[in-house]
Amino acid sequence: MIHLKKLNQIDLPSIAEIGAEAFCDCLTLKQVSILSPLVSIELEAFKNCCSLISVYINDSTNVDILSKHISKDKIKISLVV
């Protein structure tokens, strides 16, 4: 999914891993919904996603995994039950 310039939102209903540079340079990506427990996010999965403002998750363990890969001061992580 590298360089999908016009991607605004993505819903990941059943995924265990987000690969390296999966959303790299998705400059218009604003929202990500991760609806299953993550095992890992590889390096630079969200590199240069400068428009990303919110990530919705439904598993609290995802917060720790996401925190290593995105800036929590710029991006809101919301736990949705």
C-alpha positions in Angstrom: 0.0 0.0 0.0 2.9 2.3 -0.4 2.2 5.7 -1.9 -1.6 5.7 -2.0 -1.7 9.5 -2.2 -5.6 9.8 -2.1 -6.4 7.4 0.7 -8.4 9.3 3.4 -9.7 6.5 5.7 -9.0 2.9 6.2 -10.9 0.2 8.2 -8.9 -2.9 9.1 -11.5 -5.3 10.4 -9.4 -8.4 10.6 -5.6 -7.9 10.7 -2.9 -9.1 13.0 0.1 -7.2 11.6 0.7 -4.0 9.7 3.7 -4.4 7.5 6.7 -2.1 7.1 5.8 1.1 5.2 2.3 -0.2 4.7 0.8 3.3 4.6 4.1 5.2 3.9 3.5 8.5 2.2 -0.3 8.3 2.4 -0.3 12.1 2.7 -4.1 12.4 2.9 -4.8 9.6 5.3 -6.8 11.1 8.2 -8.4 8.1 10.0 -7.5 4.5 10.7 -9.8 2.0 12.4 -8.2 -1.2 13.7 -11.0 -3.6 14.7 -9.0 -6.6 15.8 -6.0 -7.3 18.2 -2.7 -6.4 16.6 0.4 -8.6 17.1 2.8 -6.1 15.6 3.3 -3.0 13.5 6.5 -3.0 11.5 8.9 -0.1 11.0 7.7 3.1 9.3 4.1 1.7 8.8 2.7 5.2 9.0 5.8 7.2 7.9 4.9 10.6 6.4 1.2 10.3 7.2 1.1 14.0 8.0 -2.7 14.3 7.9 -3.4 11.3 10.3 -5.4 12.7 13.2 -7.2 9.7 14.7 -6.9 6.0 15.2 -9.8 4.0 16.5 -9.1 0.6 18.1 -11.3 -1.9 20.0 -8.5 -3.7 21.9 -6.6 -2.0 24.6 -3.4 -3.9 23.9 -3.2 -2.0 20.6 -2.5 1.3 22.4 0.9 0.1 23.5 1.8 -1.2 20.0 0.5 1.9 18.3 2.3 4.3 20.7 5.6 3.0 19.4 4.8 4.0 15.8 2.7 7.2 15.9 3.0 10.5 17.8 0.3 10.5 20.4 0.6 14.3 20.9 -0.5 14.8 17.3 -2.8 11.8 16.8 -5.8 10.9 18.9 -6.0 7.2 19.8 -9.6 6.2 20.8 -10.6 2.9 22.4 -14.0 1.9 21.0 -16.0 -0.9 22.6 
